[in-house]
């Protein structure tokens, strides 16, 4: 247990170091790159790069801050777990893999961190070792492996240019397509969105770290780094449609979901779609701004959800909640403030980045169909957040007649730090880093459109809460099942699985039946030959001895 406190303290020191370093690099407009040559062959250099600029330093600082708070939180949340040492090692390996990916401007060195993220996230999803965890872990790792294949293929294709540096990336549209495939799978965009809600089988501290601020944002960060090579290639238009559909689908599904952690996971998916959408319009600093603010309030949401799940005897159904502010007042206050920041309520963390993104959307030439889907998706964010607040605040507690639970001071401390940052991080980052990137001038009615969308979302939440209307809807199952994407995977994978099973059966038949007979016959023939050999040797030695005796006499 003491190890967790030491790790938390050490990560907080690293956060302070990298935060002030990013301030200095941004102010002085500096970046440092280190290069390490492994070996070269056929005029190709296999090099390891490390890039420190204000973007990578600031992102490492935010990852370290959230990891530090989650280590404190895990001291209580995972304190009674039998395998807590394994949990600590997996989380540290995960954070190190993320840092390696952040500081790498080279595809070879990115691959080390990228695969490390995939492997450790699989180990963390299957941490509880039950049927649901194994199933979720397998879906997670298979979806992520598709993106890994894209990264490996881009490395192979860049072999012809003589370097794996980013400056050679714009030479081929196929390479860019492979990079986009890797980013889309890791950030769970359509049609790879299935794995993110399933990955909620992991412990809640893992969800707070892995599935809100690090693993799923790895694809977005990759696109931020490669954004200038992607523009004017034609791929950005496809990415725009994919991201808008992802945002719309996840927001719609969250309004019909009853699992607490899955609702928060779907809100993460919605915000990832928002980041990818603004990236496809080449506003990479704005996507990075929203990535940082979203990481802070979303990790706080997951930590509050963990306390609520413990209070409800490990039950995650929001219909069993009610009046939770009587039992865990500080946690519920943190939950409400982080939900308001997620909605984009003015002057909280999410407002500064989301409002800027929407204003950029209004000023861009986007067709009316996409604009309607984007505005509806923003309204859905408000509606599912208010629906969640309604279930946990109003009504009576429906879980058990007797309970004994009180908030822990150490968990409250970790949530308090993120709560303060959920209030001030948006304005703080705007003043320190993003104040001179964008200047927008527009009419008041266009400016107030986003505020109007908040009221539309509130009205939508009232409509969704009307149970009779939901029962009348024939498509409620379609809305709540991620547009039947699970069945699409089943249709795609079932022929492959049947084919693989046939090969396995054939292989088993050859090895266990045919192979056994062949080995048995070979052993028999070998034994027979050995017996014959012994007989021949006995005869030969006997004859030789008789001859020696005969000649001696």
N, C-alpha and C positions, 0 to 999 in steps of 0.2 A: 504493500500500500504506500509505503514511503517513497518507493521508486516513482510512482505516478506524480507525487508532489514535486520531486526533483526534476522530472522531465517537464512538468508544467512550468516550473520556474525557469528552466533553461530555455524553453521555447519562447517565453515572454521576453527574455533578454535578447534572443535572436530577432524577435519582432521589432523591438526598439531599435536595434542596430540597423536592420534593413529599412525600416520606415524613415529614419533620418538620412540613411544613405540614398534612398529614392528622392527625398526632398533636395538633397545636394545635387544629385545627378540631373534632376529636372531643372533646377535653378541655373546650373552652370551649362546645361545642354551638352552633357558628356555621356559617353558610354564606353565601357571597357570590354575588350574581347581577348580571351586567352585561347591559345591553340596548342594542341599536343598531337604530334605526328606519331601514329602507331607504327605504320610501315607503308611502303609504297611498292607497287608492282605495275608493270606495263604503263608507266607514266600516270598512274592513278594513286593519289594520296588518300590513305585512310586516316582521317584526322578526327580528333575530339575537340569540339569547341565549347567554350563557356562564355556566355554573353551576359554582362551586367549593365543594364540601362534602367531608367526609372520605372519602366513597365514591369520588368521581371523582378526588380527589387521590391516594388510595392506589392506585387502579387504574392511573393514569398513571405513578406511581412504579414499580410492578411491571413494566409494559410497557417502561419505559425501562431498568430493570435488566436484563431479559432481552435487550432489543435491544443493550445495551452489550456483554454477554457474547457475543452472536452475532456482533457486529462483530469482536471479538477472534478468535473462532473462525474467521470467514471469511477473516481475513488469511492463514491457512495453508491452509484447506480450498479456498478459491476463488483462491488466490494465482496459480496458473498459467493461470487462465481468460483467454481473449482479450477478453471483454466485461465485465470486472469493474467498469468505471465505470458501465455500464448497470445492473448488479446493485446497486451501492451506491445509485444514484439511485432505483431501484424500491423498495428496502427503506426508504429514508428517506421517500419518498412514502407508502408503506404505513403507516409509524408515524405520520406527520402526519395521515393520514386517520383512523386509529384514535383519536388524541387528540381530533380534531375531533368524532368521534362520542361520545366519553366525556363531554365537557364541554357537550354540547348537550341542553337539556331541551325543545327545540322541534322539531316534526316537519320544518320547513323546513331548519333547520341540521343536523339528524340526517341528512337526505337527502344533503347534500354529502359528509359523511364516509362514509356507507353506500355510495354509488356509487363513491367513491374507493377503498374497500376492494375492491369487486367488480372494478373495472377493473385495479387494480395486482395483485390476486391472480391474475387471468387472465394478465397479462403475466409473472408469476413462474412460474406453472405451465407455460407454454409456453417457458420460458427456454432449454431445451436444443434446441428446434426440430427435433424428430423426430416421426414419425407418432404414437407413443404420447403424447407431450406435447401435440400439437395435439388429439388425440381427448379426452384428459383435460381440457384447458383448455376445450374446447367444452361438455362435460358440466357442468363447474363453473360456467361463466358462464350457461348456460341454466337450471340449477337455481336459481342465485342471482337471476336476472332475474324468476323467479316471485315471490320475496319482494319484490323492488323494485317490482313491479306492485302488490302489496298495500300497500306504503308510499305509493306515488303515489295509489292509490285512497283511502286514509285521509286524505291531504292534501286531495284533492278533496272528500271528504265533510265534512271539518271546515270547509270554506269557508263552509258555511251557518251555523256558529256564530259567525263573525266573528273567530276567532282560532285559531292553531295551537298554542297552549299546552297543556300536559298536563292542566290543570284542567278542560278542556272534553271530555276524552276519554270520561268515564263516561256521557255523554248518549246514546250510540248503541252497541248491541251489534254492529252491522255494522262500525263503525270498529275496535272491539276485536278482532273476528275478523280484519280485515285486518292489524292489528299482530301478532297471534299468527301469522298465515301468514308474515309477513316474518321473525319470530324463528325459526320452525320450519325454514324453508328455509335460513337462514344457519347454524343450529346442526345441520343435517343430520339432523333427526328423520325417522322413517318418515312418508311414503313418499319423502322426498328424501335418503335416506342414501347413495345410490350415489356421489355426487360426492366424498365425503371420502376413501375409500380410493384413488380414481382420482387425486386431487390429489397423491398421493405421487410423481408424476412430476417434481415440482419438486426443485431442489437441497435437500440435507439441512438447511443453515442456514435455508432458507425454510420447510421443514416444521417446524423447531424453533420458529420465530417465528410463522408464519402459521397453521399447522394444529394448534397445541397451546395457544396462549395468547392469541391476538388475534382472528383472523378468525372462528373457530368460536364463540368466547365472546361475539362481538358480539350475537348473538341472545339469549343468556342475560342479558347486561348490559341489553339493551333491555327484557326482561321484568322484571328487577329494578327498573328505573325505573318501569315501568307497572303494577307488581304490585298496588298498592292499588286501581286502577281495574278490574282484571281480576276481583277476587274478587266472589263472589255474582252473577256474570253468567251462569253455566252453562258458559262456555267452559273454565273451569279443570278440569272433570271430563274433557272430551275431551282436554285437554293431559296429564292424569295418565295416561290409557290410552296415548296416543301415546308418551310418554316411557318408560313401563315396558316397552312392546313394543320400543322402540329399544334400551334397555339390555339386554334379554334376547337380542335377535337379534344384536347386535354381540358380546356376550360368548360366545355359542354359536359364532359364525362364527370368532372369533379362535382357538378351540381346534382348528380344522381348517385354518387358514391357514399357509402356509410362507414367505411373503414377510416379511422382517424389518420393513420400514417399514410394511407394511399391518397387521401385528399391532399395532404401536404406534398406528396411526391408528384401528383398531377399538377399542382401549382408550380412546382419546380420545372416540370416539363413545359408548362405554359410560358414561364419566364425565359427558358432556354430558346423557345421559338421566337420570343421577342428579340433576344440578343442576335440570333441568327438572321432574323429579318432585317435588322438595322445594319448588320454586317454585309448583307447582300447588296445594300445600297451604298457600301464603301465608307460608312461612318464607324471606323474601328475603335476610335477613342471613346465614342459614346457607348459602344457595346462593352468596352472594358470598364467604364464607369458603372454601368448597371450590373456588371458581373461582380464588382467589389461590394456595392451596397446590398445586392441580393444575397451574397454569401453570408453577410452578417445577420440580417433579420431572419433568413431562412434557417440557419443553424439554431438560432434562438427558438424559433417555432418548433423545431424537432425536439429540443431539450425540454420545452414545456410539455410537449406531447408525451415524452417519456415519463414525466412526473404524473401526468393524468392517467397513463396506462397502469402505473404502479398503484395509484389510488383505486382504480376500478378492478383490482385483482387480475391484472394482465389481460384485460378485455379492451379491445380497440373499437368496438361498435359505438358510434356517437349517439345512437338512439337510447343507449343505457345511461348516458350522461345526464346532467341536469344540476343546476345550482352548485356547481363546483367552486364558485368563488367563496362559498361559506367554509370550505375545507382547506383550500390552498390559495389564499388571496394573492400572495405575491406572484405565484406562478401564473395565475389567471390574468393579473395585470400585465405581466410580461407577454403573455399570449395575445392579449387584445392589442397592445401597442405594436407588436411585430406584425399582426394581421393588418392593422391600419397602415403600417409602412408598406406592406405588400400591395395593398389596394392603391397606394399612391396618394394618400390624404396629404394635403399641403403641409410643407415644412417638416415632414418626417423623412427618413432616409430614402425610401423608394420614390418619393415625389420628384426629387431633383433630376434623377436619371430618366424616369418614365415620362415625365412631362416634356423633357427635352426630346426624347425619342418620338413622342406623338406629334410635337410641333414640326419636327423634321419630316414626318410622314405627311402632314398636311401641306407642307411646302413643296413636296416632290410630286412628280408626274406619275401617280399610281392610278390604275383603272378603278372604276367605281365598285366592281365586284370585290377586289382585294381590300379596298378601303372599308367596305361594309363588314367584311370578315374580321379585319383588324379592330375596328371599333366595337364590334360585338364581343370579341375576345377580351378586350379591356373591361367591358361591362360584366362578362362572366367572372372575371377575377373578383370583382366586388360582390357579385351574387353568391358565389360559393364561400367566400370568407364570412359574409353576414349569415349565411345558412349555418356554418360551423359555429359561429358565435351564439346563434339562437339555441342550438342544441346543447351547448355546454353551459349556457347561462340560465336559460328559463327552464321551468318545469322542476320536477323533483328528482332526486338521486334514485335511480331504479336498479342499482346493482345488488346491494346487500343491506341487511337491516342493522348489522353491527360492523363497525370499522374502527381501526386505530391507525391513523396515519398523520404524520406532521412533517412539515417541510424541513429540510436540512440546511444548515447555515452555509455549508461549503457549496452545495448545489446552487443555493440562492446567490452566493457570491459570483459564481461563474456566469449565471444568468444575468446578474446585475450589470456586469461589465458589458455584455452584449446588448443589454437593454439601453444603457446610456449611448452606446454606439449606434443603435437603431434610431435614436433620437437625433444625434448630431453628425453621424458619419457622412450623410449626403451633403450637407452644407459645408462640412469640413473639407471633404475631398474636392468639392466645387471650388472653394476659395484657394486651396493649396495647389491643385494640379490642373483642373479643367476650366479655369476661369477665362482663358483667352483662346479656346479652341473654336467656339461657336458663338456667333451673335445673330439672333433672330429678331426680325421685325415683322409684326403681323397685326391685323385688325383685332379689336377686342372680342368680337363674336367668335372668331376662329380660335383665339386664345382660350376662351371659356368653354370650348367644345369638350375638352377633357373633363372639366368639372361637371358638365352636363352628363357625360358618360358614367360618372360615379352615381348620379341620381338614377340613371337608367338601370344600372347594376343593382341598386337597392330595390327598385321596383321588380326586377327579374327575380330577386331572391324571394320576394313575397309571393310571386307566381309559383315558383318552384316548391315553396313550403305548403301550397294548397294541395293536399294529398289526393283529393278527389280528381283534380285535373291531371295529376301524374298517372293515376290509375286509368284515366280515360285515354291517355296517350298510348297508341299502339307501338310506338317506337322507343319506349322507355328502356327496354332491354338493349336495343341497338345503341342508344345513347350511352348506356352505362357499361358497355362491353368493349370500349375502344374501337368502335366501328367494326366489330367482329374480326379484328385483326388476329386474335388468337387462333381462330378457325382457319384463317388464311395460311398461317404458319403450319397448321396441321395438314392442310391440303398440299402444301409445298413439300413438307418434310416426310409425310407418310410414304410416298413412293420410294424416296431415298432410303428410308428406314427399312422398308420391306426388301428392297434390293440388297441393302447391307446385311439384313438378317439372313437372306438366302445365301449370300457369300459366306457369312459366318457359319451357317449350318453346313454348307459344302466343305468349308475349311475344317470344321469340327469332324465331319464324316471322314475326310481324308486323314486327319491326324489321329483321331481316336479309333477308327475302324480299319481303314485301309492301311494307315501308317502303322498301327499296332501289328497287323498281320505281316507287313513287310519287315518290320523290325524283328518280330518273332521268328520269321523264316530266316532272316539274316543271322540271328543269334544261333538258331538251330544248325544252319550250315557251318557257322563258325565253330560251334561246339563239335560237330562231326569232323570238321577238318582238323581241329585240335586233337581229337581222339586219334584220327588217322596219323597225324603228325607224331604223336607220342608213340604209336605202334611202330611207325617207320623208324623213329629215332631209337626205340628199344631194340628193334631188329638190327639196325645199323651198328649200334654200340656193341651188341652181343656178338655180331659177326666180326667186328673189329677186335674185340677182346680175344675171341677164338683164334683169329689170325696171329695176333701178337703172341699168344701162348704157343701156337704151333711153330712159329719161327724161332722162338726162344729155345724150345726143345730141339 
